[in-house]
Amino acid sequence: MMNFDFTQEQEMLRQTVRKFVDKEILPHMKEWDERGYFDPNILKRLAELDLMGVCIPEQYGGMGMDYNSLAIVCEELERGDTAFRTAVSVHIGLNSLTLLQWGTEEQKQKYLVPQAKGEKIGAFGLTEPNAGSDVAAISTTAVRDGDDYILNGQKTWISLCDIADHFIVFAYTDKSKKHRGISAFIVERTMPGFSSRAIKGKLGIRAGNTGELFFDNVRVPKENLLGEEGEGFKIAMSALDNGRFTVAAGACGLIMACLEASVKYCHERKTFGKEIGRHQLVQQMIANMEAGLQMSRLLVYKAGFLKNKGRRNTRETSLAKWMACDFANKAADDAVQIHGAYGYSNEYPVERYLRNSKAPVIYEGTREIHTIMQAEYVLGYRQDKPLRNMLPAWEEK
Ligand SMILES: Cc1cc2nc3c(=O)[nH]c(=O)nc-3n(C[C@H](O)[C@H](O)[C@H](O)COP(=O)(O)OP(=O)(O)OC[C@H]3O[C@@H](n4cnc5c(N)ncnc54)[C@H](O)[C@@H]3O)c2cc1C
């Protein structure tokens, strides 16, 4: 039985996030983006609204809502700015849900519970200067020493690098085993030998914090190994199934923002004696945005449906992420086009949308990686098995 209705609780959640974005994010975005300023108070406010653990079970400090509720939060936040959706993507999608899936009870109590309450912030360190799409090319190492592991290496392009308290970090415990020799660790910012540095001069997500992590003989207790030694690659891929879902949902929010701005401008601006919205070639761009939004949402909510059932969803999530981010990138390009020269200035928000729309086409699997994945599924070169520790099904509400 298919059901396209949201629950009353989900509708209220959307209204809550929308009001918050309208009141506390949008009025500041031009300035924050210009200054390249990430406001950490936004995360505190999201915590007060119980959103930092929206889909984490109540027993671990969260709100206990389902995956499509997480999608709603991401959509509405990215309608404000991609920076804040990205923060939720790494905190909940890549970190907290990964702890929920792979963590021991002690790890959940120590790290997940404060993260779900928003008292601590989580992030995800996989990418390195010489390893992005090719995860097995990482060179960070973790060497066992008594009851600890000693981490050495460097990560780059890590969201919330200067903000997060806890990071899930991937390192080789046995390089000879290739990707089966990667392990995952929970690293705290306060551990001696850890440092971070923001990257300046980004094209977009300027109001976000992105940068490098350095590990100089960081001693991590063995209790902070996530999963088993050698399970890091599998853990990273399962984390990406959740992260990509949040990115896809956020892209729908960016399309909504493009539509809002463009529809308003279509009614305001007149050429050749009529509103530009009356010109068919402008209508074509508006129609494409609407089609992109509706198709992306269907893919996102379908992936959410599978996640709620605890079913493997790598294929569906990859498709949703690929399509939604491409549609959002195109919608932002068209939104600038509709605004003509004004769209080229930060007097209007659409140039920020265009700059922000690019990173999601690169992170959490580039457009090319998702294209290859989809082709391989169809050609039968790639098949998914159910994962160990699949999250339990959410209760139908
Ligand atoms: C704003 C931002 C935030 C980020 N946040 C995080 C984070 O929090 N944590 C984290 O770990 N990482 C993060 N990243 C990094 C991101 O995940 C990587 O940039 C991404 O995985 C791509 O890797 P790369 O940049 O090294 O590109 P590469 O892998 O070097 O790819 C370069 C180009 O080659 C193409 N390519 C590569 N392999 C193939 C292939 N087999 N076939 C066809 N084409 C191919 C790619 O599609 C791309 O066009 C972030 C990036 C950005 C921009």
PDBQT file of the ligand as one rigid body, heavy atoms in Angstrom, charges set to zero:
ROOT
HETATM    1  C1  LIG A 401      32.028  21.757   0.782  1.00  0.00    +0.000 C 
HETATM    2  C2  LIG A 401      32.547  20.354   0.918  1.00  0.00    +0.000 A 
HETATM    3  C3  LIG A 401      32.340  19.656   2.108  1.00  0.00    +0.000 A 
HETATM    4  C4  LIG A 401      32.858  18.366   2.269  1.00  0.00    +0.000 A 
HETATM    5  N1  LIG A 401      32.676  17.713   3.481  1.00  0.00    +0.000 NA
HETATM    6  C5  LIG A 401      33.274  16.509   3.675  1.00  0.00    +0.000 A 
HETATM    7  C6  LIG A 401      33.192  15.864   4.959  1.00  0.00    +0.000 A 
HETATM    8  O1  LIG A 401      32.545  16.369   5.892  1.00  0.00    +0.000 OA
HETATM    9  N2  LIG A 401      33.866  14.685   5.143  1.00  0.00    +0.000 N 
HETATM   10  C7  LIG A 401      34.574  14.102   4.140  1.00  0.00    +0.000 A 
HETATM   11  O2  LIG A 401      35.167  13.055   4.384  1.00  0.00    +0.000 OA
HETATM   12  N3  LIG A 401      34.669  14.686   2.911  1.00  0.00    +0.000 NA
HETATM   13  C8  LIG A 401      34.028  15.867   2.660  1.00  0.00    +0.000 A 
HETATM   14  N4  LIG A 401      34.130  16.483   1.416  1.00  0.00    +0.000 N 
HETATM   15  C9  LIG A 401      34.962  15.861   0.375  1.00  0.00    +0.000 C 
HETATM   16  C10 LIG A 401      34.161  15.179  -0.715  1.00  0.00    +0.000 C 
HETATM   17  O3  LIG A 401      33.483  14.061  -0.221  1.00  0.00    +0.000 OA
HETATM   18  C11 LIG A 401      35.137  14.828  -1.870  1.00  0.00    +0.000 C 
HETATM   19  O4  LIG A 401      35.534  16.060  -2.438  1.00  0.00    +0.000 OA
HETATM   20  C12 LIG A 401      34.493  13.934  -2.901  1.00  0.00    +0.000 C 
HETATM   21  O5  LIG A 401      34.374  12.624  -2.411  1.00  0.00    +0.000 OA
HETATM   22  C13 LIG A 401      35.297  13.882  -4.227  1.00  0.00    +0.000 C 
HETATM   23  O6  LIG A 401      36.625  13.605  -3.992  1.00  0.00    +0.000 OA
HETATM   24  P1  LIG A 401      37.768  14.530  -4.608  1.00  0.00    +0.000 P 
HETATM   25  O7  LIG A 401      37.407  15.949  -4.361  1.00  0.00    +0.000 OA
HETATM   26  O8  LIG A 401      39.075  14.037  -4.100  1.00  0.00    +0.000 OA
HETATM   27  O9  LIG A 401      37.694  14.297  -6.187  1.00  0.00    +0.000 OA
HETATM   28  P2  LIG A 401      38.373  13.084  -6.991  1.00  0.00    +0.000 P 
HETATM   29  O10 LIG A 401      37.976  11.791  -6.403  1.00  0.00    +0.000 OA
HETATM   30  O11 LIG A 401      39.818  13.376  -7.126  1.00  0.00    +0.000 OA
HETATM   31  O12 LIG A 401      37.676  13.273  -8.407  1.00  0.00    +0.000 OA
HETATM   32  C14 LIG A 401      38.061  14.260  -9.347  1.00  0.00    +0.000 C 
HETATM   33  C15 LIG A 401      37.191  14.120 -10.591  1.00  0.00    +0.000 C 
HETATM   34  O13 LIG A 401      37.390  12.829 -11.195  1.00  0.00    +0.000 OA
HETATM   35  C16 LIG A 401      36.150  12.157 -11.277  1.00  0.00    +0.000 C 
HETATM   36  N5  LIG A 401      36.348  10.725 -11.036  1.00  0.00    +0.000 N 
HETATM   37  C17 LIG A 401      37.009  10.154  -9.992  1.00  0.00    +0.000 A 
HETATM   38  N6  LIG A 401      36.972   8.820 -10.095  1.00  0.00    +0.000 NA
HETATM   39  C18 LIG A 401      36.272   8.544 -11.229  1.00  0.00    +0.000 A 
HETATM   40  C19 LIG A 401      35.888   7.342 -11.886  1.00  0.00    +0.000 A 
HETATM   41  N7  LIG A 401      36.173   6.121 -11.383  1.00  0.00    +0.000 N 
HETATM   42  N8  LIG A 401      35.190   7.441 -13.036  1.00  0.00    +0.000 NA
HETATM   43  C20 LIG A 401      34.837   8.656 -13.539  1.00  0.00    +0.000 A 
HETATM   44  N9  LIG A 401      35.170   9.820 -12.964  1.00  0.00    +0.000 NA
HETATM   45  C21 LIG A 401      35.876   9.764 -11.821  1.00  0.00    +0.000 A 
HETATM   46  C22 LIG A 401      35.274  12.778 -10.201  1.00  0.00    +0.000 C 
HETATM   47  O14 LIG A 401      33.890  12.566 -10.448  1.00  0.00    +0.000 OA
HETATM   48  C23 LIG A 401      35.681  14.219 -10.275  1.00  0.00    +0.000 C 
HETATM   49  O15 LIG A 401      35.010  14.838 -11.326  1.00  0.00    +0.000 OA
HETATM   50  C24 LIG A 401      33.581  17.755   1.218  1.00  0.00    +0.000 A 
HETATM   51  C25 LIG A 401      33.748  18.444   0.002  1.00  0.00    +0.000 A 
HETATM   52  C26 LIG A 401      33.239  19.722  -0.151  1.00  0.00    +0.000 A 
HETATM   53  C27 LIG A 401      33.442  20.436  -1.457  1.00  0.00    +0.000 C 
ENDROOT
TORSDOF 0
